[in-house]
Amino acid sequence: MTRAGSKATASSFSSTTKNDGSKKSSTSNKRTYQVDSSVATRANDSENQVPQEKSPSFYLIPQSLQSDEQQQKQQSSSSITIRHARSKIRKKLPFDTIDEENDEMTSHQPSHKEKFQYSPTSQLIFDSTKSPPGQKPRIILKIRLNPLKDNQEQTSPTKELANEITEALGTVKLANDIKSSENNKVVSSRIIPFTRNKRIQSAANVPLRKIHGTPLRGQFLHAPDIKINDDVDNNNEINSNQTSQQPLPALCVKKTLSTKQIENFIDGVINDDNDVSPLRRSKRCVKLTKYKTAMNFDSFIDQECEDGLEIRTTNDKGRGIFSTKKFYRGDYIVEYAGDLISYQQAKQRELTYGLNCRIGCYMYYFKHGEKVYCVDATEETNRLGRLINHSRKGCNCQAKVFVIKDQPRLILIASRDINVGEELLYDYGERRKDVVDSFPWLNG
Ligand SMILES: C[S@@+](CC[C@H](N)C(=O)[O-])C[C@H]1O[C@@H](n2cnc3c(N)ncnc32)[C@H](O)[C@@H]1O
């Protein structure tokens, strides 16, 4: 196994494993609607009856009712007709239509109600008559939970809905602007138009064992897997009055610093390390990116999600991490998990590690706020983030800092679409000439 100090040569890996790319959008020549807006769900694990107004709802905004500007913005996005969506849902989801009212829709007074048996314990309702006061008419897809009979187990309607509606429509990305209710459960979410690279990172990727506890009635299990991409801002206008939206609490990346700035900063504090291998002092820099909107990766991190990854031994880099599923740009990949320590502690540890040339470099320095931290992943664990190798020119991941419970956490997200079988690589950010000269693979 190649460790710090080893020479780099080329490596290649490929796989012919099936690629599970997302579905393409589709349109029809009927009236066009943009799938947009809010999902409100409830969180109550004991009662059987869910108040109607708190049931999860998906809003489809007729495109013809959007302003020209909005329409222009969304022209590149996929769009669907509501009829088309309905028929797709009918075909794809295990619904039995139980009631159908006026099927006529007009632009300004849409009036349509259609109910589907969604599961033994819930119904899905298309309701275009509901429109928040002062807002443009919307089509609402609503889940209504039926009273549970004795011993009847509530399947998680929201999770199913999110998964299956996304599947069925193919054109939507379920984004969220999740708002916590008093008891800290998720109560709202949104759908925004699907465009390339903007999609839901499906809950299907998260094995059930990683979802803690038994699914409870009304629990928004899907929340961990829904994220907002940067472009969600474009849709805020549409949604802003829908619910009192709050940013996701877990994530806040506040600063935009250039790599150079971070390098300079870290240089300033680590240049006195003369007695350890230069690579060990590698200042892998996290390019802090200002997110226009928060991304909900906290649950991936909490659940230690490492789905779609496997370790393989490479020819020249020791172990590496390879994808076993398709990742899309912006997807959460894995946490660079290890001990979060201060710069001073890291320096102490480096001195110890430096004595043993067989210990590789797994120290990841980054600046957060005014402090330099280090995630030390030197200890062998079963976490995969620590095994991701470097590539400057061919990287497909990027490190990001997220703050969870006041603690900065390092995660890697896909910087482009990644196919099954690709090695995951990110740029360690080491640019110092002496170090790069000693370890030419840093240039690769
Ligand atoms: C964080 S570890 C990555 C996992 C490591 N390959 C292992 O087997 O444990 C960093 C070490 O991997 C090796 N490495 C990473 N990227 C490399 C590359 N592009 N070429 C050669 N070696 C690399 C170096 O030895 C480096 O010190």
The ligand as an SDF file (V2000), in Angstrom:
LIG
                    3D

 27 29  0  0  0  0  0  0  0  0999 V2000
   -5.5390   10.2040    2.7010 C   0  0  0  0  0  0  0  0  0  0  0  0
   -4.5510    8.9190    2.1770 S   0  0  0  0  0  0  0  0  0  0  0  0
   -5.4850    8.1900    0.9280 C   0  0  0  0  0  0  0  0  0  0  0  0
   -5.6650    6.7160    1.1460 C   0  0  0  0  0  0  0  0  0  0  0  0
   -4.4460    5.9020    0.8990 C   0  0  0  0  0  0  0  0  0  0  0  0
   -4.3080    5.6300   -0.5200 N   0  0  0  0  0  0  0  0  0  0  0  0
   -4.4870    4.6310    1.6890 C   0  0  0  0  0  0  0  0  0  0  0  0
   -4.2960    3.5570    1.1270 O   0  0  0  0  0  0  0  0  0  0  0  0
   -4.6810    4.6930    2.9010 O   0  0  0  0  0  0  0  0  0  0  0  0
   -3.2940    9.8320    1.3900 C   0  0  0  0  0  0  0  0  0  0  0  0
   -2.1750    8.9890    0.8950 C   0  0  0  0  0  0  0  0  0  0  0  0
   -2.5600    8.2520   -0.2660 O   0  0  0  0  0  0  0  0  0  0  0  0
   -1.5300    8.2820   -1.2520 C   0  0  0  0  0  0  0  0  0  0  0  0
   -2.0450    8.9910   -2.4110 N   0  0  0  0  0  0  0  0  0  0  0  0
   -3.1190    9.7840   -2.4810 C   0  0  0  0  0  0  0  0  0  0  0  0
   -3.3090   10.2350   -3.7230 N   0  0  0  0  0  0  0  0  0  0  0  0
   -2.3320    9.7230   -4.4650 C   0  0  0  0  0  0  0  0  0  0  0  0
   -1.9890    9.8240   -5.8340 C   0  0  0  0  0  0  0  0  0  0  0  0
   -2.6860   10.5460   -6.6970 N   0  0  0  0  0  0  0  0  0  0  0  0
   -0.9120    9.1570   -6.2670 N   0  0  0  0  0  0  0  0  0  0  0  0
   -0.1690    8.4110   -5.4150 C   0  0  0  0  0  0  0  0  0  0  0  0
   -0.4410    8.2660   -4.1000 N   0  0  0  0  0  0  0  0  0  0  0  0
   -1.5110    8.9160   -3.6250 C   0  0  0  0  0  0  0  0  0  0  0  0
   -0.3790    9.0170   -0.6470 C   0  0  0  0  0  0  0  0  0  0  0  0
    0.4760    8.0520   -0.0990 O   0  0  0  0  0  0  0  0  0  0  0  0
   -1.0170    9.8360    0.4500 C   0  0  0  0  0  0  0  0  0  0  0  0
   -0.1430   10.0810    1.5180 O   0  0  0  0  0  0  0  0  0  0  0  0
  1  2  1  0
  2  3  1  0
  2 10  1  0
  3  4  1  0
  4  5  1  0
  5  6  1  0
  5  7  1  0
  7  8  2  0
  7  9  1  0
 10 11  1  0
 11 12  1  0
 11 26  1  0
 12 13  1  0
 13 14  1  0
 13 24  1  0
 14 15  1  0
 14 23  1  0
 15 16  2  0
 16 17  1  0
 17 18  1  0
 17 23  2  0
 18 19  1  0
 18 20  2  0
 20 21  1  0
 21 22  2  0
 22 23  1  0
 24 25  1  0
 24 26  1  0
 26 27  1  0
M  CHG  2   2   1   9  -1
M  END
$$$$
